[in-house]
Amino acid sequence: MAKATGAPLEPESGENEEHHSSRDVLHAQIKATRADIERQVQVTRAQIDQVNERIAARTGRNLILAILIGLGLGGALLVSLIVIKDLFALLALAFVVFTTLELVTALRITPRKVDPIPNVIAAAGIVVAAYVADPVLIWSSLLGGIAVVIVWRLIAQMIEADGRTAPEILRDVLAIFLVQVYVPFMAAFAVLLTRQTHGEWWALSFLIVVVCVDVGAYASGLSFGKHPMAPKISPKKTWEGLAGAVVAAQIAGILLAIFLLETPFWVGMILGAVLVVSATFGDLAESLIKRDIGIKDMSSWLPGHGGFLDRIDSMLPSAPLAFALFMIFSPLSSAVS
């Protein structure tokens, strides 16, 4: 009998070839599958880009980026109203400061002379007064702030001595009124609303309704819009979009009145009807300002939204009306509960 030598047995050549062949087939399958997945991803990405480009061409906005930023801002506001009301005042102050500076910067493109520093300081003072002082002082802070900014502008005008005429200086003064009334004064009512007992729920409700108005108008106008509502001011706004905004506002208003504000459903109908008018007016007002200045967006500071004012243009005129509705209808919540 032959002795075992302990040397390993070499595999037969046929087994070697079969092993390599199976491995090559597996690698080929994996490679083909990976290539197929990559092709599908590229096709899907291209389709998403095409849809986004069509929407951007029609609305002038990057929809995906706008949604992401909107969700982030909305989440911050939600947390501030539900958890820490002081945080809402800080967010409002930040928005007012940036929006005021944004509007002043845009107005300086025109022949109007509007000073950034005093306008921002006066705007911040109005918001702070709304949070810490008696509600009546909002008016005092507005008038005082306007007076300070006007005096600043007149002193600067005397120092510059550039030969501007009285009508030109009057336009500067009117621009100051626009900045202070349109941004900080109206925003101050949202801050004032959160100071009231259960006012944070009314603030949250009015913000939700305004967002629903914007979303309803956007979706309906994008899908069915054919008849321009104000072509000389904002060509992309349509009557179909307004109809969608009305429906969205009514649904949101009724649901919020019943489940959040604990008031009769008809209070929600009134809330929705009032805010759809104020939100639409605010949107058109900002479009008119941009058209007068001759710009498409107020700034690029808030990507996908055309600036801070574009994000809150519907909310600004809605805030005083929401405060008025709270004063009228909030007693009904205790009656229902």
Residue pairs with C-beta under 8 A, 6 or more apart in sequence:
48 64
52 62
52 63
52 64
55 61
55 63
55 222
56 62
56 63
58 222
58 236
59 218
59 222
59 236
60 236
60 296
60 306
61 304
61 305
61 306
62 303
62 304
63 304
64 304
65 303
65 304
66 304
66 305
67 304
68 304
69 302
69 303
69 304
69 305
70 305
70 311
73 311
74 211
76 91
77 88
77 91
77 207
78 204
79 87
80 87
80 88
80 90
80 91
81 88
81 194
81 200
81 203
81 204
82 200
82 204
85 194
85 195
85 200
88 191
88 194
88 200
88 203
89 127
89 131
89 191
89 194
92 127
92 187
92 190
92 191
93 124
93 127
93 128
95 187
95 308
95 312
96 123
96 124
96 126
96 127
96 183
96 184
96 187
97 120
97 123
97 124
98 301
98 308
99 183
99 187
99 307
99 308
99 309
99 312
100 119
100 120
100 123
100 179
100 183
100 184
101 116
101 119
101 120
102 298
102 299
102 301
102 307
102 308
102 309
103 179
103 182
103 183
103 289
103 298
103 309
104 114
104 115
104 116
104 119
104 120
104 179
105 116
105 299
106 289
106 290
106 293
106 295
106 298
106 299
107 114
107 175
107 179
107 293
108 114
108 116
109 293
109 294
109 295
110 292
110 293
110 294
111 168
111 171
112 171
112 172
112 175
113 153
113 156
113 157
113 164
113 172
114 153
114 172
114 175
114 176
114 179
115 149
115 152
115 153
115 156
118 148
118 149
118 152
118 153
119 149
119 176
119 179
119 180
121 145
121 148
122 144
122 145
122 146
122 148
122 149
122 180
122 184
123 145
123 179
123 180
123 183
123 184
124 184
125 141
125 144
125 145
126 138
126 141
126 142
126 145
126 180
126 184
126 185
126 188
127 184
127 187
127 188
127 191
129 137
129 138
129 140
129 141
129 188
130 138
130 141
130 188
130 189
130 191
130 192
130 195
131 191
131 192
131 195
133 141
135 192
138 185
138 188
138 189
138 192
141 188
142 180
142 181
142 184
142 185
145 180
145 184
146 176
146 177
146 180
149 176
149 180
150 173
150 176
153 169
153 172
153 173
153 176
154 169
157 164
157 169
157 172
178 289
182 285
182 316
183 309
183 316
186 316
186 317
186 319
186 320
187 312
187 315
187 316
187 319
188 319
189 319
189 320
189 322
189 323
190 203
190 206
190 315
190 319
190 322
190 323
192 323
193 199
193 200
193 202
193 203
193 206
193 319
193 322
193 323
193 326
194 200
194 203
196 202
196 326
196 330
198 330
198 333
199 326
199 330
201 260
201 261
202 261
202 322
202 325
202 326
202 330
203 322
204 260
205 253
205 256
205 257
205 260
205 261
205 271
205 322
206 271
206 275
206 315
206 318
206 319
206 322
206 325
207 315
208 252
208 256
209 249
209 252
209 253
209 256
209 271
209 272
209 275
209 276
209 279
209 318
210 275
210 279
210 314
210 315
210 318
212 245
212 248
212 249
212 251
212 252
213 245
213 248
213 249
213 275
213 276
213 279
213 280
213 314
214 245
214 279
214 283
214 314
215 248
216 241
216 244
216 245
216 246
216 247
216 248
216 249
217 237
217 241
217 242
217 244
217 245
217 248
217 280
218 241
219 244
220 240
220 241
220 243
220 244
220 245
220 247
221 236
221 237
221 238
221 240
221 241
221 244
222 241
224 238
224 240
224 244
225 236
225 238
225 240
225 241
226 238
226 240
227 238
227 239
227 240
228 235
228 236
228 237
228 238
228 239
229 237
229 238
229 239
229 241
229 242
230 237
230 284
230 287
233 284
233 287
233 288
233 291
234 283
234 284
234 287
237 283
237 284
237 287
242 276
242 280
245 276
245 279
245 280
246 272
246 273
246 276
249 272
249 273
249 275
249 276
249 279
250 268
250 269
250 272
250 273
251 272
252 268
252 272
253 268
253 269
253 270
253 271
253 272
253 273
253 275
254 265
254 268
254 269
254 272
255 268
256 268
256 271
257 263
257 264
257 265
257 266
257 267
257 268
257 269
257 271
258 265
258 268
261 267
261 268
261 330
261 333
262 333
262 336
262 337
263 329
263 330
263 332
263 333
263 336
264 332
264 336
267 325
267 329
267 332
270 325
270 329
271 322
271 325
274 321
274 325
275 318
275 321
275 322
278 314
278 317
278 318
278 321
279 314
279 315
279 317
279 318
280 314
281 317
282 313
282 314
282 315
282 316
282 317
282 318
283 313
283 314
285 313
285 317
286 298
286 309
286 310
286 313
290 296
290 297
290 298
296 306
297 306
297 307
297 310
298 306
298 307
298 308
298 309
298 310
299 306
299 307
299 308
300 307
301 307
301 308
302 308
302 310
302 311
305 311
